[in-house]
């Protein structure tokens, strides 16, 4: 990745549905009856679309709507940590311009608040 002048970093969210399996620490997807987790990888690619490496990947589960904690609040806290982690990776590669392409789950406010990690 250090050899690249530009590295698009693609963020994704994939639903892993465990409805048919016994497992713990799962949460709902869009439907409260589903039992699942979310996989959120960030992959660096060359501008020509060849993969370079997976920069980050983590899993999370939403809380049930019947619980007191806001699922949106816990999701935002996790997303904020992930974005700032990516900014730290970018700061170690000063010659490579990292261009993050985020999905709608991304919390861009967290990234904007961590400008000290980003050189312009």
C-alpha positions in Angstrom: 0.0 0.0 0.0 2.9 2.3 0.7 4.0 2.1 -3.0 0.6 3.6 -4.1 0.1 7.3 -4.5 -3.7 6.8 -4.0 -5.4 4.0 -2.2 -9.2 3.8 -2.3 -10.4 2.1 0.9 -13.8 0.5 0.6 -15.9 0.1 3.7 -18.7 -2.5 3.6 -21.4 -3.9 5.9 -22.4 -7.5 5.5 -25.2 -9.2 7.4 -24.4 -12.6 8.8 -27.7 -14.4 9.5 -27.5 -17.1 12.1 -31.2 -17.8 12.4 -30.8 -21.6 11.7 -27.9 -22.0 14.2 -27.4 -22.0 17.9 -25.2 -19.1 18.9 -25.0 -16.4 21.5 -24.4 -12.6 21.5 -26.5 -12.1 18.4 -28.9 -9.3 17.7 -31.7 -8.5 15.3 -31.2 -7.3 11.7 -34.0 -5.2 10.1 -36.5 -7.7 11.6 -36.6 -8.4 15.4 -37.1 -12.1 14.6 -33.8 -12.5 12.8 -30.7 -13.4 14.8 -27.5 -12.1 13.3 -24.3 -10.1 13.4 -22.8 -7.5 11.1 -19.3 -7.9 9.5 -17.7 -4.5 8.7 -14.4 -4.8 6.7 -12.4 -2.0 5.1 -10.3 -3.1 2.1 -7.6 -1.1 0.4 -7.5 -1.4 -3.4 -5.4 0.0 -6.2 -7.2 2.6 -8.4 -7.1 -0.2 -11.1 -9.3 -2.2 -8.6 -6.7 -4.8 -7.7 -6.9 -5.6 -3.9 -4.0 -4.5 -1.7 -5.1 -5.6 1.8 -7.8 -5.7 4.4 -7.1 -2.7 6.7 -9.7 -3.5 9.3 -12.6 -5.9 10.0 -14.9 -6.1 12.9 -18.2 -7.7 13.9 -21.0 -6.2 15.9 -24.6 -7.1 16.9 -27.5 -4.7 17.4 -29.3 -4.9 20.7 -32.9 -6.0 20.8 -35.4 -3.2 20.7 -36.8 -4.4 24.0 -33.5 -3.6 25.7 -33.0 -0.1 27.3 -29.7 0.8 25.5 -30.2 2.5 22.1 -28.9 0.3 19.3 -28.2 3.4 17.2 -26.1 5.0 20.0 -24.0 1.8 20.5 -23.6 1.4 16.7 -22.4 5.0 16.4 -19.8 4.5 19.2 -18.4 1.5 17.4 -18.4 3.2 14.0 -16.6 6.2 15.4 -13.8 4.0 16.8 -13.5 2.2 13.5 -13.2 5.5 11.5 -10.5 6.9 13.9 -8.6 3.6 13.7 -8.5 4.0 9.9 -7.3 7.5 10.2 -4.4 6.3 12.4 -3.4 3.7 9.7 -3.4 6.5 7.1 -1.1 8.7 9.2 1.5 5.9 9.0 1.6 6.2 5.2 2.3 9.9 4.5 3.0 9.4 0.8 -0.2 7.5 0.1 -3.5 9.4 -0.2 -6.2 7.3 1.4 -9.7 7.8 -0.1 -12.4 6.3 2.1 -15.5 5.1 0.3 -18.0 4.5 3.1 -21.4 3.0 3.1 -24.5 4.6 4.7 -23.6 3.0 8.1 -20.5 5.2 8.4 -20.3 8.0 10.9 -18.5 10.7 9.0 -19.0 13.1 12.0 -16.5 11.0 14.0 -14.0 11.3 11.1 -14.4 15.0 10.9 -13.8 15.3 14.6 -10.4 13.5 14.3 -8.8 15.9 11.8 -5.5 15.8 13.7 -4.9 12.3 12.1 -5.4 13.5 8.6 -3.0 15.6 6.6 -4.5 17.8 3.9 
